[in-house]
Amino acid sequence: MFLSIGWDNVVRARDVVAILEYDQAAKTVDPERAENDEADDTAAKSIIVTIDGIYSSPLSVQTLKRRAAVSIPRMIEEDNL
């Protein structure tokens, strides 16, 4: 199954390693961002880490979690057939 992550991007649900909040992940990678929080130049709300790459998404972590909850059980059912 596939997971639509916004901005016309679709990834395989089984390839998703992590879904992180954009602001928290950006602060971890770039500590100076913590000082410049008011300068938000992007509409990204989350970061999706997959086996093949890293994607940003305009969708919240909660929305992506709900979408993944629908995709992953279907994927498991299809593998058992």
C-alpha positions in Angstrom: 0.0 0.0 0.0 1.0 3.6 -0.5 0.8 6.6 1.8 0.0 10.0 0.3 2.1 12.5 2.2 1.1 15.7 0.5 2.7 17.9 -2.2 2.0 15.2 -4.8 4.3 12.8 -3.0 3.4 9.2 -2.3 5.6 6.6 -0.5 5.3 2.9 0.2 3.8 2.5 3.6 6.3 -0.3 4.4 9.3 1.9 3.7 8.4 4.5 6.3 10.9 4.5 9.1 9.7 7.6 11.1 7.3 10.5 11.0 8.5 13.5 12.9 7.2 17.0 13.7 9.0 19.4 11.4 9.7 22.1 14.1 11.2 19.6 16.6 13.3 17.8 14.0 14.6 21.1 12.6 15.6 22.4 16.0 17.5 19.1 16.7 19.4 19.4 13.4 20.0 23.1 13.6 20.1 24.5 17.1 20.2 28.1 15.8 16.6 27.6 14.6 15.5 27.5 18.2 16.5 31.1 18.5 14.8 32.1 15.2 11.4 30.4 15.6 9.5 33.4 14.3 11.2 33.1 10.9 9.2 30.1 9.5 9.7 30.2 5.7 8.1 26.9 4.9 4.6 25.4 5.3 6.0 22.0 6.3 4.5 20.4 9.4 6.2 17.0 9.4 9.2 15.1 8.1 8.8 11.6 6.8 11.9 9.4 6.9 11.9 6.4 4.5 14.4 3.8 3.5 15.1 5.8 0.3 15.0 9.4 1.5 13.6 12.1 3.6 10.5 14.1 2.7 8.8 17.1 4.1 5.0 17.3 4.3 2.3 20.0 4.8 0.3 17.4 6.7 0.4 17.0 10.5 1.9 14.0 12.2 -1.5 13.0 13.4 -3.0 13.1 9.9 -0.2 10.9 8.6 -0.5 8.6 11.5 -4.2 8.1 10.7 -3.5 7.5 7.0 -0.7 5.0 7.9 -3.1 3.2 10.3 -5.4 2.5 7.4 -2.7 1.5 4.9 -0.6 -0.8 7.1 -3.4 -3.2 8.2 -4.5 -3.5 4.6 -0.9 -4.2 3.6 -0.7 -7.0 6.2 -4.0 -8.6 5.1 -2.8 -8.6 1.4 0.5 -10.3 2.4 -1.4 -13.1 4.1 -3.6 -13.9 1.1 
